[in-house]
């Protein structure tokens, strides 16, 4: 990630946090912090939870900045720098979007947070899946199983499959953002669980096949 782009994302996260601090006195003492599949709030907490949610993007941004410096295969980050930078931007904007949606609902603005989250997740998965095959082998970013870490060929083929799965999962999340039905919310989550298990098994089977 370039220094200028990193500073830009840092400024965006700080401004978002300052905005939450400015609106903090206007929040009620108890705010919704969890929503069920139907989109209805089913968990509540003190309003300082809004500040914690608002600080998460900044904390994640700092973590993303540290990761390439401590990864044993840090040199490979230069080979997929564009993908990694794009992923950081997507995740930062996603977390900021969620924090503001939650704050708006806490202030009484009628928003469908389940649709908002589904839409944001759909965009993240779809864009990330499209570029996933370009991710180079490392220990912290990408699909990391014992067999992808061990074998470069397994890494590449697993990420090609994972990229397809992420794109399909993103489409399902986008559909769930449009269709207001509990099944539409459960389907992409169920698919991601199935995809995770399938990719894990695929990387093992492929590793064993190449070992022979």
C-alpha positions as CSV (number, residue, x, y, z in Angstrom):
1,X,0.0,0.0,0.0
2,X,1.4,3.4,-1.0
3,X,2.1,6.0,1.7
4,X,-0.3,8.5,0.1
5,X,-3.2,6.0,-0.2
6,X,-2.5,4.8,3.4
7,X,-2.7,8.3,4.7
8,X,-5.9,8.9,2.8
9,X,-7.6,5.8,4.3
10,X,-6.2,6.8,7.7
11,X,-7.8,10.3,7.3
12,X,-11.1,8.8,6.3
13,X,-11.2,6.5,9.3
14,X,-10.2,9.3,11.7
15,X,-12.9,11.7,10.2
16,X,-15.5,8.9,10.6
17,X,-14.5,8.4,14.2
18,X,-14.7,12.2,14.9
19,X,-18.1,12.2,13.3
20,X,-19.3,9.5,15.7
21,X,-17.9,11.5,18.6
22,X,-19.8,14.6,17.4
23,X,-23.1,12.7,17.3
24,X,-22.4,10.7,20.5
25,X,-24.4,13.1,22.8
26,X,-27.5,12.7,20.5
27,X,-27.6,8.9,20.8
28,X,-30.0,7.3,23.3
29,X,-28.5,5.6,26.3
30,X,-29.4,2.2,24.9
31,X,-28.8,1.4,21.2
32,X,-29.3,-1.8,19.1
33,X,-26.1,-3.7,18.6
34,X,-27.3,-6.9,17.0
35,X,-29.9,-7.8,14.4
36,X,-31.5,-11.1,13.5
37,X,-32.0,-12.7,10.1
38,X,-35.3,-10.8,9.7
39,X,-33.5,-7.5,10.2
40,X,-35.1,-6.8,13.5
41,X,-32.9,-5.7,16.4
42,X,-32.6,-8.5,19.0
43,X,-29.7,-7.2,21.0
44,X,-29.1,-3.9,22.8
45,X,-26.2,-2.3,24.6
46,X,-25.0,1.0,26.1
47,X,-24.3,3.8,23.6
48,X,-20.6,3.7,24.1
49,X,-20.7,0.6,21.9
50,X,-21.2,3.0,19.0
51,X,-17.7,4.4,19.6
52,X,-16.2,0.9,19.8
53,X,-17.8,0.1,16.5
54,X,-16.6,3.4,15.0
55,X,-13.0,2.7,16.2
56,X,-12.8,-0.8,14.6
57,X,-12.0,0.5,11.0
58,X,-9.0,2.5,12.4
59,X,-7.8,-0.6,14.4
60,X,-8.2,-2.8,11.3
61,X,-6.4,-0.4,9.1
62,X,-3.4,-0.3,11.5
63,X,-3.4,-4.2,11.6
64,X,-3.5,-4.3,7.8
65,X,-0.5,-2.0,7.7
66,X,1.5,-4.2,10.1
67,X,0.7,-7.6,8.5
68,X,3.1,-7.2,5.5
69,X,5.9,-6.2,7.8
70,X,5.7,-9.3,10.0
71,X,4.7,-12.0,7.4
72,X,7.6,-14.5,6.8
73,X,6.8,-14.2,3.1
74,X,6.6,-10.4,3.1
75,X,8.3,-10.2,-0.2
76,X,5.3,-11.6,-2.0
77,X,3.2,-8.6,-0.9
78,X,5.0,-6.6,-3.6
79,X,3.6,-9.0,-6.2
80,X,0.0,-8.5,-5.2
81,X,0.2,-5.0,-3.7
82,X,-2.7,-3.8,-5.8
83,X,-5.0,-6.6,-4.7
84,X,-4.0,-6.1,-1.0
85,X,-4.5,-2.4,-1.2
86,X,-7.9,-2.8,-2.8
87,X,-8.9,-5.3,-0.1
88,X,-7.9,-2.9,2.6
89,X,-9.9,-0.1,1.0
90,X,-13.0,-2.4,0.7
91,X,-12.8,-3.6,4.3
92,X,-12.2,-0.2,5.7
93,X,-15.2,1.3,3.8
94,X,-17.3,-1.7,4.7
95,X,-16.7,-1.3,8.4
96,X,-17.2,2.5,8.2
97,X,-20.5,1.9,6.4
98,X,-21.7,-0.6,9.0
99,X,-20.8,1.7,11.8
100,X,-22.8,4.6,10.3
101,X,-25.8,2.5,9.5
102,X,-25.9,1.2,13.1
103,X,-25.5,4.8,14.4
104,X,-28.3,6.0,12.2
105,X,-30.6,3.2,13.4
106,X,-29.7,4.1,17.0
107,X,-30.8,7.7,16.3
108,X,-34.2,6.4,15.1
109,X,-33.6,6.6,11.4
110,X,-35.5,3.7,9.8
111,X,-32.9,1.8,7.8
112,X,-32.8,-1.9,6.8
113,X,-29.4,-2.8,8.2
114,X,-29.7,-6.4,7.0
115,X,-30.0,-5.2,3.4
116,X,-27.2,-2.7,3.9
117,X,-24.8,-5.4,5.2
118,X,-25.8,-7.9,2.5
119,X,-25.1,-5.3,-0.2
120,X,-21.8,-4.3,1.3
121,X,-20.7,-7.9,1.8
122,X,-21.8,-8.7,-1.7
123,X,-19.6,-6.0,-3.1
124,X,-16.6,-7.1,-0.9
125,X,-16.9,-10.8,-1.9
126,X,-17.5,-10.1,-5.6
127,X,-14.6,-7.7,-6.0
128,X,-12.2,-9.8,-3.8
129,X,-13.1,-13.0,-5.6
130,X,-12.4,-11.4,-8.9
131,X,-8.8,-10.6,-7.9
132,X,-8.2,-13.6,-5.6
133,X,-6.2,-15.6,-8.2
134,X,-3.6,-12.8,-8.1
135,X,-2.8,-13.3,-4.4
136,X,0.7,-14.7,-3.9
137,X,1.6,-17.2,-1.2
138,X,1.9,-15.8,2.3
139,X,0.9,-16.6,5.8
140,X,-1.8,-14.0,6.6
141,X,-3.7,-13.0,3.5
142,X,-5.7,-15.3,1.3
143,X,-6.8,-18.9,1.6
144,X,-4.4,-20.4,4.1
145,X,-4.5,-24.1,4.7
146,X,-1.5,-26.3,5.7
147,X,-1.4,-27.5,2.1
148,X,-1.7,-24.1,0.3
149,X,1.1,-22.8,2.5
150,X,3.3,-25.9,1.7
151,X,2.8,-26.1,-2.1
152,X,2.8,-23.2,-4.5
153,X,0.7,-25.1,-7.1
154,X,-1.9,-25.9,-4.5
155,X,-2.0,-22.3,-3.5
156,X,-2.6,-21.1,-7.0
157,X,-5.3,-23.6,-7.9
158,X,-7.1,-23.3,-4.6
159,X,-7.2,-19.5,-5.0
160,X,-8.7,-19.9,-8.5
161,X,-11.4,-22.1,-7.1
162,X,-11.8,-19.7,-4.1
163,X,-12.1,-16.7,-6.4
164,X,-15.0,-18.4,-8.2
165,X,-16.7,-19.2,-4.9
166,X,-16.2,-15.7,-3.6
167,X,-17.8,-14.2,-6.7
168,X,-20.8,-16.6,-6.5
169,X,-21.1,-15.8,-2.8
170,X,-21.0,-12.1,-3.5
171,X,-23.8,-12.5,-6.1
172,X,-25.9,-14.4,-3.5
173,X,-25.4,-11.6,-0.9
174,X,-26.4,-9.0,-3.5
175,X,-29.6,-11.0,-4.3
176,X,-30.3,-11.2,-0.5
177,X,-30.0,-7.4,-0.3
178,X,-32.8,-7.1,-2.8
179,X,-35.1,-10.0,-1.8
180,X,-36.6,-9.4,1.7
181,X,-37.0,-13.0,2.9
182,X,-35.2,-14.9,5.7
183,X,-34.3,-17.7,3.3
184,X,-32.5,-15.2,1.1
185,X,-30.4,-14.1,4.1
186,X,-29.6,-17.7,5.1
187,X,-28.6,-18.9,1.6
188,X,-25.4,-17.0,1.1
189,X,-24.2,-17.8,4.7
190,X,-24.9,-21.5,4.1
191,X,-23.1,-21.3,0.8
192,X,-20.0,-19.7,2.4
193,X,-19.9,-22.5,5.0
194,X,-20.1,-25.2,2.3
195,X,-17.6,-23.3,0.2
196,X,-15.1,-23.1,3.1
197,X,-15.3,-26.8,3.8
198,X,-15.1,-27.7,0.1
199,X,-12.0,-25.5,-0.5
200,X,-10.3,-27.0,2.6
201,X,-10.9,-30.5,1.3
202,X,-9.9,-29.5,-2.2
203,X,-6.6,-28.2,-1.1
204,X,-5.9,-31.4,0.8
205,X,-6.9,-33.7,-2.0
206,X,-4.8,-31.7,-4.5
207,X,-1.8,-31.7,-2.2
208,X,-2.0,-35.5,-1.8
209,X,-2.4,-36.0,-5.5
210,X,0.7,-33.8,-6.3
211,X,2.7,-35.6,-3.6
212,X,2.2,-38.9,-5.4
